Amino acid sequence: MPPMLWAAVLPFQITCALIAVGYTAFVAAAPKFKMKRGHAALLGVPSATFGFIPLCLGVDALLSPFRFGEFHYETANEANDYHVRWSIPETARDITVHQANGGFSAHYAISREDLDAWLIFEWDRLEENGAEPWKPHSVVTSRTPELNEEPVSEQAAKWQAEQEAKLLALYWEGDFGGLGWPMPADVVKIEGAHARDAGSTYYYSESEGRAYQRASYF
């Protein structure tokens, strides 16, 4: 399900229920207003039709403060949204989640060993939905084995390190820009599993012992 459609499901369901209850009550109460139920039923159809979208938008506006924004949890199991419970490692602690339409950004305390174990589990789980096989060397900031085999000059190595740092900063800004989360100096970027336009990208800081995650949904 595309992210935009997922976000609209709950307001749509609530609006349908409100329209059904309101329409039934209107028809049932028609005699009290000296109106035949048949006429009330016919009159209620266009009213429900034209009122559906404004009502749905109103329901969405009322629900959004409770569904989206910044939330704090000690464990992922405390999250109200099942996407968060499903996408964040069970061993994560001290979790901050910024919930948005079609995805979330999060950071939490976790050891690198636990994060690596989670990544393997996630790749195995999403592989059934079309994810590529597990890539144990998916850290973007690491040089490839081919480059490491060839000796490079000090100047070339410095230039390469600078380009990698700039690229990493661009990735960080794209995933967490506007949230006020400073990028740790020792952070590395790790690609998680992605399948059917859903999955997560991770960043890990060894000095902080924290992972930063950008997740998108089915």
C-alpha positions as CSV (number, residue, x, y, z in Angstrom):
1,M,0.0,0.0,0.0
2,P,1.5,3.4,-1.0
3,P,2.4,5.6,2.0
4,M,-0.1,8.3,1.2
5,L,-2.9,5.7,1.0
6,W,-1.8,4.2,4.3
7,A,-2.0,7.5,6.1
8,A,-5.6,8.0,4.8
9,V,-6.9,4.6,5.8
10,L,-7.9,5.5,9.4
11,P,-9.6,8.8,8.6
12,F,-11.4,7.1,5.7
13,Q,-12.7,4.3,8.0
14,I,-13.8,6.7,10.7
15,T,-15.5,8.9,8.2
16,C,-17.4,6.0,6.6
17,A,-18.6,5.0,10.1
18,L,-19.7,8.5,10.9
19,I,-21.5,8.8,7.6
20,A,-23.3,5.5,8.0
21,V,-24.4,6.3,11.6
22,G,-25.5,9.8,10.7
23,Y,-27.4,8.7,7.6
24,T,-29.2,5.9,9.5
25,A,-30.1,8.3,12.3
26,F,-31.4,10.9,9.9
27,V,-33.6,8.4,8.1
28,A,-34.9,6.9,11.3
29,A,-35.7,10.4,12.8
30,A,-37.4,11.7,9.6
31,P,-41.0,11.4,11.0
32,K,-40.1,13.7,13.8
33,F,-39.4,16.4,11.3
34,K,-42.7,15.6,9.4
35,M,-40.7,13.9,6.6
36,K,-41.2,10.5,5.0
37,R,-38.4,8.1,5.5
38,G,-38.2,7.5,1.8
39,H,-37.7,11.2,1.0
40,A,-35.2,11.4,3.9
41,A,-33.2,8.5,2.4
42,L,-33.1,10.2,-1.0
43,L,-32.1,13.5,0.5
44,G,-29.4,12.0,2.6
45,V,-27.5,10.5,-0.3
46,P,-26.3,13.7,-1.9
47,S,-25.7,15.2,1.6
48,A,-23.5,12.3,2.5
49,T,-21.7,12.3,-0.8
50,F,-20.8,16.0,-0.8
51,G,-20.0,16.0,2.9
52,F,-17.7,13.0,2.8
53,I,-14.5,14.8,1.8
54,P,-14.8,17.8,4.2
55,L,-15.7,15.4,7.0
56,C,-12.7,13.1,6.2
57,L,-10.3,16.1,6.1
58,G,-11.7,17.3,9.5
59,V,-11.2,13.8,11.0
60,D,-7.6,13.7,9.7
61,A,-6.9,17.1,11.2
62,L,-8.1,15.9,14.6
63,L,-6.1,12.7,14.4
64,S,-2.8,14.1,13.1
65,P,-1.5,15.5,16.4
66,F,-1.9,12.0,17.9
67,R,-0.5,10.1,15.0
68,F,2.4,12.4,13.8
69,G,5.1,14.3,15.5
70,E,7.8,13.4,18.0
71,F,7.3,10.6,20.5
72,H,9.6,9.0,23.1
73,Y,9.6,5.4,24.2
74,E,11.8,3.2,26.4
75,T,11.2,0.2,24.0
76,A,9.7,-0.1,20.6
77,N,6.9,-2.3,22.0
78,E,5.5,0.9,23.7
79,A,4.9,2.6,20.3
80,N,1.3,3.1,19.2
81,D,2.1,2.6,15.5
82,Y,2.7,-1.0,14.5
83,H,5.2,0.2,11.8
84,V,7.5,1.5,14.6
85,R,7.1,-1.7,16.6
86,W,7.9,-3.8,13.5
87,S,10.8,-1.7,12.2
88,I,12.9,-0.9,15.3
89,P,15.1,-3.5,17.0
90,E,13.6,-5.1,20.2
91,T,16.9,-4.4,22.0
92,A,16.7,-0.6,21.3
93,R,16.3,1.6,24.3
94,D,15.8,5.3,24.9
95,I,13.9,5.8,21.6
96,T,13.0,9.1,20.0
97,V,10.7,8.8,17.0
98,H,9.6,11.5,14.6
99,Q,6.5,10.1,13.0
100,A,5.6,11.4,9.5
101,N,3.3,10.5,6.7
102,G,4.6,7.3,5.1
103,G,7.6,6.8,7.4
104,F,9.6,7.9,10.5
105,S,13.0,9.0,11.6
106,A,14.3,7.7,14.9
107,H,17.4,7.4,17.1
108,Y,18.0,5.0,20.0
109,A,20.6,3.4,22.1
110,I,21.8,0.0,20.9
111,S,25.1,-1.8,20.6
112,R,26.7,-2.3,17.2
113,E,26.5,-6.1,17.7
114,D,22.8,-5.9,18.3
115,L,22.2,-3.6,15.4
116,D,24.1,-6.0,13.1
117,A,22.1,-8.9,14.3
118,W,18.9,-6.9,13.6
119,L,20.0,-6.1,10.1
120,I,20.5,-9.7,9.3
121,F,17.1,-10.6,10.7
122,E,15.5,-7.7,8.7
123,W,17.1,-8.7,5.5
124,D,15.9,-12.3,6.0
125,R,12.4,-11.1,6.8
126,L,12.1,-8.7,3.8
127,E,13.8,-11.0,1.4
128,E,10.5,-12.8,1.1
129,N,9.0,-9.5,-0.1
130,G,11.6,-8.9,-2.8
131,A,14.5,-7.5,-0.9
132,E,18.0,-8.2,-2.2
133,P,20.2,-10.7,-0.2
134,W,22.0,-9.6,2.9
135,K,25.0,-7.3,2.2
136,P,27.4,-7.5,5.1
137,H,29.7,-4.7,3.7
138,S,27.0,-2.2,3.0
139,V,28.6,0.7,4.9
140,V,28.7,3.5,2.5
141,T,31.6,5.3,4.0
142,S,33.9,2.3,3.8
143,R,36.3,2.1,0.9
144,T,35.7,-0.8,-1.4
145,P,38.2,-3.8,-1.3
146,E,39.4,-2.9,-4.8
147,L,40.5,0.5,-3.7
148,N,42.1,-0.8,-0.6
149,E,44.2,-3.2,-2.5
150,E,45.8,-0.4,-4.6
151,P,48.2,1.9,-2.7
152,V,47.2,5.6,-3.0
153,S,49.1,8.8,-2.2
154,E,48.5,10.7,1.0
155,Q,46.9,13.5,-1.0
156,A,44.6,11.2,-2.9
157,A,43.5,9.5,0.3
158,K,42.8,12.9,1.9
159,W,40.7,13.9,-1.1
160,Q,38.8,10.7,-1.0
161,A,38.1,11.0,2.7
162,E,36.8,14.6,2.1
163,Q,34.5,13.5,-0.6
164,E,33.2,10.6,1.5
165,A,32.5,13.1,4.4
166,K,30.7,15.4,2.1
167,L,28.6,12.6,0.7
168,L,27.7,11.3,4.1
169,A,26.7,14.8,5.2
170,L,24.4,15.1,2.2
171,Y,22.8,11.7,3.1
172,W,22.3,12.8,6.7
173,E,20.7,16.1,5.6
174,G,18.4,14.3,3.3
175,D,17.3,11.8,5.9
176,F,17.2,14.0,9.0
177,G,17.3,17.6,7.8
178,G,15.0,19.9,9.8
179,L,14.9,17.6,12.9
180,G,17.7,19.3,14.8
181,W,19.7,16.1,15.1
182,P,23.5,16.9,14.8
183,M,25.5,14.4,12.8
184,P,28.1,12.6,15.1
185,A,31.6,12.9,13.9
186,D,32.2,9.1,13.8
187,V,28.9,8.2,12.2
188,V,28.7,5.5,9.4
189,K,25.8,4.9,7.1
190,I,24.4,1.4,6.7
191,E,21.9,0.3,4.1
192,G,19.2,-1.9,5.5
193,A,16.8,-4.1,3.5
194,H,14.4,-2.4,1.1
195,A,11.5,-4.2,-0.6
196,R,8.5,-2.8,-2.5
197,D,9.6,0.8,-1.8
198,A,9.8,0.1,2.0
199,G,12.7,-0.4,4.3
200,S,15.2,1.5,6.4
201,T,18.6,3.2,6.2
202,Y,20.7,3.3,9.3
203,Y,23.5,5.4,10.7
204,Y,25.6,4.3,13.7
205,S,27.8,6.3,16.1
206,E,30.2,4.1,18.1
207,S,31.1,6.9,20.5
208,E,27.4,7.6,21.3
209,G,26.3,3.9,21.1
210,R,23.3,5.1,19.2
211,A,21.7,4.2,15.9
212,Y,19.8,6.7,13.7
213,Q,17.2,5.3,11.4
214,R,15.1,6.5,8.5
215,A,12.2,4.2,7.6
216,S,9.6,4.1,4.9
217,Y,6.5,2.0,4.7
218,F,4.7,-0.3,2.3
